[in-house]
Amino acid sequence: MAEEFNWMRKTVEECKGTTCEVLFGWGLDRGERNPARKALADKVFKLISSIVKDKELGVCLEWPVDVVLSDRDLVHPDVVFVDKDKAAIVHNREVKGSPTLIVEILENENDFIQLLLKTALYEKYEVQELWIIDPFRKEVNLYIYRYMGNNNYLEFEGAHGLGDAFVSESLSNSEIEVNQLFGGEGL
């Protein structure tokens, strides 16, 4: 059964500190994360924050965190990394501007609809790297922001499954093994 979306006009200020996201001025309350998604997000956060700390790259935050991209756009990614050159955009549990890396984890197989909208926002606001983690297929879909004159875009770099590794440009070209993220578990 498809998830029912109840979009309504919302402001960023109305949704700060809540489970409501605002995409292009339209709000959707997603509710709390399910425990399996939260457990996977914890693993991803520990891995990324370890790399960030070891290489002194910047700041890493885990949900719940408000990422305010504009006065019409507020998202709540699972994990956010902001490099040290942009660390001034981090204010406690709020990021005011475009993070360097965003990690989104699918909670159900219908999340792709919402993630298409969010990916468009991440491209518009020049998020440098996006990981969309699909726990149902146990894979990471990697997107890298590319500068191509007037045609800048988030480029799909590939889907990486168990047994694969990929390079995170945002994390100082660190190699990430997909098995490290899942550890044999999924949602």
N, C-alpha and C positions, 0 to 999 in steps of 0.2 A: 504494500500500500504506500503510495506516495505521501511524503510529508506535506502537510498543509501550511502554506505561508500566509501569515497575517501581517502584511505590510501596512504601515500607517505613517502619516507625516509626523516626523519627530525632529527636534533640534539636538545638536551635539550636547548642549548644556543639560537637556532633559535626561540624556542617556549616560552621562559620565558617571562612573562608579556603579553602573548597573550591568545587567546581562544583555542590554539592548544595544545593537549596532545600528549605525546610521550610514546608509549607502546612497549617495546622490540625493540626500535630503529625506530619504524614506527609511523609517526605523523598523527593525524586526527584533523582537525579544526572543533570543535563542535559549534562555533558561540556563541552568547550571550544566557544567560538563558532566558526562557520565563517568563513573569510576575507572573504567578501562581506558578511556581517552585520557583522563587525568594521569593515570599511571604511565602511559606511553609518553605523554608530554613531559612528565618528570624525568624519564630516561633521556629524552632529547635535550632537555634543559641542562641536565648534569653533564652530558657530553659536550655541548656547545660552551657552557660556562667554564668547563675545565680547559678547553682550548683557549678561550678568551683570557682566562686568568694566566695560564702558562705563557702565552705570547704577549700579554699586556696589550690587548687589542681594543678594549673599550668596556661597555656595559651590556650585560645580558639580563633580561627580565622574563619571568614566566607569568602566564595567566594567573590571576586577573590583572590586566594592565590595559589602560586606555591609550590607544594610539589615535591622536587627533591629526588627521591629514589636512583638514580644512574646516571651515565653519559649517560644512554640510556633510562631512565624512568622518566617522568614528568607527574604528574596528577594535576587536578584542582577539588578536592572534594568540596561539598557544605559547609561542616563544618569540622573543624579539631581541635582536642584537643591534646595538648602535656603536659604530666605531668611535675611537677616542677623539677624532677630529670633529665629530658632531655631538659629543657627550653633553653639551649645553642644552640640547633639546629634551633631555631626560629630567623630569621633575617628580621625584618619589615614584608613584605607580602610574605616571602619565608621560607619554612621549608626544611632544608637540612638534610634529614634522615627520619627515620620511626616515624610517629606520634603514639600516644597512641591509639587514637580513630579517625576513619574516618566515616563521614556520606555522603552517596551518595543518591541522589533523582532521581528516574526515570523521564525522561522528556516525554518519549513516550514508548509505549509498546514494542518497538524493542531495547530499551537500554540494555536489558539483554545480548545481544551479546557482547557489549563492556564491560559490568560489569563482565562478566566471565573472560575476559582478565585482568581487573583491580583487581579482586579478587585473581587471581593467583599471581599478583605482590604483593598485600598486604600480602599474605601468605609468599611469598619468602622473603620479607623484614620485616617480623614479626610484622606487625601492630597488636596490642593487641586486638582490638575490631573494628568490622565493622557493621554499620547499613546500610542496603539498604532499603530505604523507597519507597514503591510502592503506589503512590497516587491514582491509578486506583482501587486498591483493599482496599485501606486505611489500610495498614498494614506495619509493620516493620519486616524485616528479620534480625535476629541477629546472628552474627558470633563472636566466641571467640577463640583467639589463644591458643592452647594447646601444652604443652611441653610433648612429649612422647618419650624420648630417641632420637633416630635418625629419628623418624617419627613425627616431629612437624608439625602442620597444623592448619588452621582456621576451627573450627568446627561449623557447622550450629546448633544453639541452638533452633531455632524455628521461626515461623511466628506469629506475635502478631497483632491482629486486634483491632478494636474499642471495648471498654469495657475491654480489656486486659491490663495487666501491665507486665513489665519485669525488671530484675535487671541488671544494668550496672556495671560490675566489674571495669571498667576503671574509673568510676566516683564514686569511693569509695562505691560501692555496693548501689548506689542510685536506688530507685524504680521509673521507668518511666511509666506513664500512657499514652497509645497510644492516648487517647482522647485529652490530653494536646497538642500533636503535631498537630493534625488535626483541632481541634476546630470546627468540623462539615464541614470543607472545604476540597477540593481536587483540582486536576488540571482539 
